[in-house]
Amino acid sequence: MLTLTCPYCGVAAEETELHPGGESHLKRFGPGSSDTDFEAYLFARKNPKGVHFERWRHLYGCGKWFLAARDTATLQVFGTYRAQTPTPPAEIVAAIQAARPHWQPDWDTSPPRNAEGDSAPGLGDDPAPNPTPARDSFA
């Protein structure tokens, strides 16, 4: 059985307590984008046999969305991290590379730059944070 640790509340939850949300770190396209980009956003998914990054919701716990890195063939979990993280943390990438020496990330690891060339987190092509509010964020 798949067991993931929620990075918010720290509970190690079995998959029956969680709800899967599909592939993580997608570049979102909406109104104003090309039909090709919007179609790719809606329907194109990697679905690899091996290392995969996914969204999960701690449904019967804190209710928050988080991200997990795992192997789809062996169910080995490399780690979990908060949903607002634009790319997997370095310690998770290191854990994956320790277990799978030939695996390489398929994203740009350099920080985004603004028009002046300065490092500007949040201005690149990274996906937006999960738009679903957590249960405890309602006033």
Disulfide bonds with the S-S distance in Angstrom:
none
